[in-house]
Amino acid sequence: MKLNIRERCQKVFQAFSAKGHLTIRAIAQATGISKSSVHRHQQAMKRRHQYPESRVWESAIGAQWLKRLVVATVFIFCFKRGVGCESLAEFFRLLGLEQQVGVSVSSLRQIRTQMETQILDYQRLQHSQLEHPQTPVEACVSVDETFFDQVVLVMLDLPSGFILVEEMSQDYRYETWQQHTQQALAN
C-alpha cells in the first residue's frame, strides 16, 4: 500500500513522538520510509511548527479535525453566507493554518467546487429516487398546537423532523387543521 505525503509525515511524527529523539536512520527503519524522505519530513515539520499548537495538527486525529474545519468553514461561509474564498484564505492565515492545510484562494475554490459537485450529484440522486421510487414512501406524521402569542399549527414527519406545516392561526378548530394538513399532503 502506497502512502500519500501526509500519511508518511504522520508516520514519521508518530515514530519521532513515541520514541523521543531518534536518528534519521532509526526512524527510517521503524517506518519503512527512506532516510531522505524521513529527513525531508522532519525539515517540513520544523517549518510547520511555528505555533505551540502546531504539533497537534501533525497527528492523524489533528489532521482529520483540520479537514473537518476547512470543509465546515467552506460550507457555512461560502454556500450559506456567500463569503468569497479570498476572505476564507485570510481567515485561515489569521488562525496560523497556512502551513498545515492548503488555504490559498485557488485551493479553497477547488474545495468549494468539489463540494458543490457532490451536493448537486446528491440532489440529482434524490430527485431520481423521488421520480422512480423503489419502495413506496411512508410518512409518519404528527400534528400539534404550540401556544405563543398566537397558536401555531405544526405538522411534521417524525423520523426526519421535516416540518410539513407551520401556520399561525387564531382558529385552531378541527376544520382549520384539516384544511392545512390536506393542502400539505396534496403537494
C-alpha positions as CSV (number, residue, x, y, z in Angstrom):
1,M,0.0,0.0,0.0
2,K,1.4,3.3,-1.0
3,L,1.2,6.1,1.5
4,N,0.5,9.7,0.5
5,I,2.7,12.5,1.7
6,R,0.5,13.4,4.7
7,E,0.4,9.8,5.8
8,R,4.2,9.4,5.5
9,C,4.6,12.6,7.5
10,Q,2.3,11.3,10.2
11,K,4.2,8.0,10.4
12,V,7.5,10.0,10.9
13,F,5.8,12.2,13.5
14,Q,4.5,9.1,15.4
15,A,7.9,7.4,15.4
16,F,9.6,10.6,16.5
17,S,7.0,11.3,19.2
18,A,6.8,7.7,20.5
19,K,10.5,7.1,21.0
20,G,11.9,10.5,21.7
21,H,14.8,11.8,19.6
22,L,15.8,9.1,17.2
23,T,18.3,9.3,14.4
24,I,17.0,9.6,10.8
25,R,18.2,6.0,10.1
26,A,16.3,4.6,13.1
27,I,13.1,6.4,12.1
28,A,13.5,5.2,8.5
29,Q,13.9,1.6,9.7
30,A,10.9,1.9,12.1
31,T,8.6,3.4,9.5
32,G,9.8,1.7,6.3
33,I,10.4,5.1,4.7
34,S,13.7,6.1,3.0
35,K,16.2,8.1,5.0
36,S,16.0,11.0,2.6
37,S,12.2,11.1,2.8
38,V,12.3,11.0,6.7
39,H,14.8,13.9,6.6
40,R,12.5,16.0,4.3
41,H,9.5,15.3,6.5
42,Q,11.5,16.3,9.6
43,Q,12.5,19.6,7.9
44,A,8.9,20.2,6.8
45,M,7.7,19.6,10.4
46,K,10.2,22.1,11.7
47,R,8.9,24.7,9.2
48,R,5.3,24.0,10.2
49,H,5.9,24.2,13.9
50,Q,5.6,28.0,14.2
51,Y,3.0,28.0,17.0
52,P,2.7,26.0,20.2
53,E,-0.4,24.1,18.9
54,S,1.2,23.2,15.6
55,R,2.3,19.8,16.9
56,V,-1.4,18.8,17.4
57,W,-2.1,19.1,13.7
58,E,0.7,16.5,12.8
59,S,-1.3,13.6,14.4
60,A,-3.9,11.7,12.4
61,I,-6.7,13.0,14.6
62,G,-5.5,16.6,14.3
63,A,-5.2,16.3,10.5
64,Q,-8.8,14.9,10.4
65,W,-10.0,17.7,12.6
66,L,-8.4,20.3,10.3
67,K,-10.1,18.7,7.3
68,R,-13.4,18.9,9.0
69,L,-12.7,22.6,10.0
70,V,-11.9,23.5,6.4
71,V,-15.0,21.7,4.9
72,A,-17.3,23.1,7.5
73,T,-16.0,26.6,7.1
74,V,-16.3,26.5,3.3
75,F,-19.9,25.1,3.6
76,I,-21.1,27.6,6.2
77,F,-19.4,30.7,4.8
78,C,-19.2,30.1,1.1
79,F,-22.5,28.3,0.5
80,K,-24.7,29.6,3.2
81,R,-23.4,33.1,3.7
82,G,-21.9,33.9,0.2
83,V,-18.4,34.8,1.6
84,G,-15.7,34.6,-1.0
85,C,-12.6,32.3,-0.9
86,E,-10.3,35.4,-0.5
87,S,-11.9,36.1,2.9
88,L,-11.6,32.5,3.9
89,A,-8.0,32.3,2.9
90,E,-7.4,35.4,5.1
91,F,-9.3,33.8,7.9
92,F,-7.2,30.6,7.8
93,R,-4.0,32.6,7.6
94,L,-5.1,34.6,10.7
95,L,-5.5,31.2,12.5
96,G,-2.0,30.3,11.5
97,L,-3.1,27.3,9.5
98,E,-1.4,28.1,6.2
99,Q,1.5,25.7,7.0
100,Q,-0.9,22.9,7.9
101,V,-3.5,22.9,5.2
102,G,-3.9,24.3,1.7
103,V,-5.6,27.6,2.3
104,S,-4.7,29.5,-0.8
105,V,-7.6,31.1,-2.7
106,S,-7.2,28.6,-5.6
107,S,-7.2,25.6,-3.3
108,L,-10.2,26.8,-1.4
109,R,-12.0,27.4,-4.7
110,Q,-11.2,23.9,-5.7
111,I,-12.6,22.5,-2.4
112,R,-15.7,24.7,-2.9
113,T,-16.1,23.3,-6.5
114,Q,-15.7,19.7,-5.3
115,M,-18.3,20.2,-2.6
116,E,-20.7,21.9,-5.0
117,T,-20.4,19.0,-7.4
118,Q,-21.1,16.5,-4.6
119,I,-24.1,18.4,-3.4
120,L,-25.5,18.7,-6.9
121,D,-24.9,15.0,-7.5
122,Y,-26.7,14.1,-4.3
123,Q,-29.5,16.4,-5.3
124,R,-29.8,14.7,-8.7
125,L,-29.8,11.3,-7.0
126,Q,-32.5,12.3,-4.6
127,H,-34.7,13.7,-7.4
128,S,-34.2,10.5,-9.5
129,Q,-35.2,8.4,-6.5
130,L,-38.3,10.5,-6.0
131,E,-39.3,10.2,-9.6
132,H,-38.7,6.5,-9.7
133,P,-39.2,5.3,-6.1
134,Q,-38.2,1.7,-5.5
135,T,-40.4,1.4,-2.4
136,P,-43.4,3.5,-1.6
137,V,-42.6,6.4,0.7
138,E,-44.3,6.2,4.0
139,A,-44.8,9.2,6.2
140,C,-45.1,9.1,9.9
141,V,-46.6,12.5,10.7
142,S,-47.7,14.2,13.9
143,V,-49.7,17.3,14.4
144,D,-49.7,19.6,17.4
145,E,-50.6,23.1,18.5
146,T,-48.0,25.4,20.1
147,F,-49.2,28.4,22.1
148,F,-47.1,31.5,21.9
149,D,-48.6,34.9,21.3
150,Q,-50.7,33.1,18.6
151,V,-51.5,29.5,18.1
152,V,-49.0,27.7,15.7
153,L,-50.4,24.7,13.9
154,V,-47.5,22.3,13.3
155,M,-47.4,19.0,11.3
156,L,-44.0,17.2,10.9
157,D,-42.5,14.0,9.7
158,L,-41.4,12.3,12.9
159,P,-38.4,10.2,11.5
160,S,-36.8,13.1,9.7
161,G,-38.0,16.0,11.7
162,F,-39.1,17.8,8.5
163,I,-41.8,20.4,9.1
164,L,-44.7,19.9,6.6
165,V,-47.0,22.6,8.0
166,E,-46.3,25.5,10.3
167,E,-49.1,28.0,10.3
168,M,-50.0,30.7,12.7
169,S,-53.7,30.8,13.4
170,Q,-56.2,32.1,15.9
171,D,-58.6,29.5,14.8
172,Y,-57.5,26.0,15.9
173,R,-60.6,24.0,15.3
174,Y,-60.6,20.7,13.5
175,E,-61.7,22.2,10.2
176,T,-58.7,24.6,10.2
177,W,-56.3,21.7,10.9
178,Q,-58.0,19.6,8.2
179,Q,-57.6,22.3,5.6
180,H,-53.9,23.0,6.3
181,T,-52.9,19.3,6.5
182,Q,-54.8,18.3,3.3
183,Q,-53.0,21.1,1.4
184,A,-49.6,19.9,2.6
185,L,-50.4,16.2,1.9
186,A,-51.7,17.1,-1.6
187,N,-48.4,18.7,-2.6
